[in-house]
Amino acid sequence: MRILSPMTRFALSERWCGWKDLDAIFKAARAAIEAGPLDPPVCDVIFDADFDPLSAHSLEDAAEHLRRNPRVMSMEISLSHIDEDEARVTLEYNGHWLQLNGYGEDWQRARQAYHAAQVELALVYGITTFKLPELPYDTVAETRKRLAIEGLEAALEHEDDSLKDL
């Protein structure tokens, strides 16, 4: 019986609230294509999917549409390798938040594309590293530990000699 199966697909997503920078979305999409590499890339961009959908099949066409119509309600950029199951990144913008999704069977390619887009988006907020910061020195926990050790040492020093014979 096999309890754990090996990971065969990459899948990650994150949401950025209060998003307004549409140029950064396009930078992130270009970075994902390059880093994947998603070559040849398949690109679909759908604007205002819930109202009057319009689609574009390249980032250049989508950017041009935005220049002509800057008040889009939503935009979904879908990028993939020619085989969409291998590696895919989507950037979904709804006017309030941006969601980045990455998935695919080609773990390396999908992860590289996702992380490249993630870096471009993080730069908008001035985040330059994805390493978690070192935790600060916990003085309360250290003090408790020190007091417990001191109490145990004191107890050992004042050990009752009458108990040794038992």
C-alpha positions in Angstrom: 0.0 0.0 0.0 1.4 3.4 -1.0 0.6 6.2 1.4 2.4 9.1 -0.1 2.4 9.6 -3.8 5.2 11.7 -5.5 4.3 15.2 -6.5 3.6 15.2 -10.1 2.2 18.7 -10.6 3.2 22.2 -9.6 0.4 24.4 -8.3 0.6 27.7 -6.4 -1.5 30.8 -6.2 -1.5 34.1 -4.3 -3.7 37.2 -4.2 -2.5 40.8 -4.0 -5.2 43.1 -2.7 -5.6 46.7 -3.6 -3.9 46.2 -6.9 -3.9 49.1 -9.4 -0.6 48.8 -11.4 -1.6 47.3 -14.8 1.8 47.8 -16.3 3.3 45.6 -13.6 0.9 42.8 -14.6 2.3 42.9 -18.2 5.9 43.0 -16.9 5.1 39.9 -14.7 3.6 38.2 -17.7 6.6 38.9 -19.9 8.9 37.7 -17.1 6.9 34.4 -16.8 7.2 33.8 -20.5 11.0 34.3 -20.5 11.8 32.4 -17.3 9.6 29.4 -18.0 10.6 29.3 -20.7 7.1 29.1 -22.2 8.4 28.7 -25.7 6.4 28.9 -27.9 4.1 30.8 -25.6 0.3 30.6 -25.9 -1.2 33.8 -24.7 -4.9 34.6 -24.2 -6.1 37.8 -22.6 -9.8 38.3 -21.8 -11.2 41.7 -20.8 -14.5 42.2 -18.9 -15.4 38.6 -19.0 -18.6 39.2 -17.0 -20.0 42.0 -19.1 -18.9 42.4 -22.7 -15.9 40.1 -23.1 -13.1 40.9 -25.5 -10.1 38.7 -26.1 -6.6 39.3 -27.3 -4.1 36.7 -28.3 -0.9 38.6 -27.4 0.4 40.8 -24.7 1.0 43.6 -27.2 -2.7 43.5 -28.4 -3.9 43.5 -24.8 -1.7 46.5 -23.9 -3.0 48.3 -27.0 -6.6 47.6 -25.9 -5.8 49.0 -22.5 -4.4 52.2 -24.0 -7.6 52.7 -26.0 -9.9 51.6 -23.1 -8.3 52.2 -19.7 -11.4 51.5 -17.7 -11.6 47.7 -17.9 -13.5 46.0 -15.1 -11.5 42.8 -15.3 -8.6 41.2 -17.2 -7.3 37.6 -17.2 -4.0 36.8 -18.8 -3.4 33.1 -19.4 0.1 32.1 -20.4 1.2 28.6 -21.2 3.6 26.4 -23.1 2.1 24.9 -26.3 1.1 21.9 -24.2 -1.0 23.8 -21.6 -0.8 21.0 -19.1 3.0 21.2 -18.9 3.3 24.8 -17.6 0.7 27.6 -17.2 0.5 30.9 -15.4 -2.5 33.1 -15.1 -2.8 36.7 -13.8 -6.4 37.6 -12.9 -7.2 41.2 -12.2 -10.7 42.4 -11.2 -10.1 46.1 -10.4 -9.6 45.5 -6.7 -7.1 42.6 -6.5 -4.7 40.6 -8.6 -4.4 36.8 -8.4 -1.3 35.0 -9.6 -1.7 31.2 -10.4 0.9 28.8 -11.6 0.5 25.1 -12.3 1.7 22.3 -14.6 3.1 18.9 -14.9 6.6 20.2 -15.9 7.4 21.3 -12.3 10.6 23.1 -13.2 9.2 25.2 -16.0 5.9 26.0 -14.2 7.7 27.0 -11.0 10.2 29.2 -12.9 7.5 31.0 -14.7 5.4 31.5 -11.5 8.4 32.8 -9.5 9.5 35.2 -12.2 6.0 36.8 -12.3 5.9 36.8 -8.5 9.2 38.8 -8.3 7.9 41.4 -10.8 4.7 41.9 -8.7 6.6 42.0 -5.4 8.8 44.8 -6.7 5.7 47.0 -7.0 5.5 46.9 -3.2 9.2 47.1 -2.6 9.6 43.5 -1.5 13.0 42.3 -2.7 13.3 38.9 -1.1 11.0 35.9 -0.4 13.1 34.6 2.5 11.3 34.9 5.8 13.1 37.3 8.2 14.9 35.8 11.2 12.6 35.7 14.2 13.6 38.3 16.9 15.1 37.0 20.1 12.3 35.9 22.3 13.3 37.3 25.7 10.2 36.0 27.5 10.8 32.4 26.4 14.5 32.7 27.1 13.8 34.1 30.6 11.3 31.3 31.3 13.8 28.7 30.2 16.6 30.3 32.3 14.4 30.4 35.4 13.3 26.7 34.9 17.0 25.6 34.6 18.0 27.6 37.7 15.1 26.0 39.6 16.2 22.6 38.6 19.8 23.3 39.5 18.8 24.6 42.9 16.7 21.5 43.5 19.7 19.3 42.6 21.9 21.2 45.0 19.4 20.9 47.9 18.8 17.2 47.3 17.6 15.3 50.4 20.3 12.8 51.3 17.7 10.6 53.1 16.1 9.7 49.7 19.4 8.3 48.3 19.1 5.1 50.4 15.6 4.2 48.9 
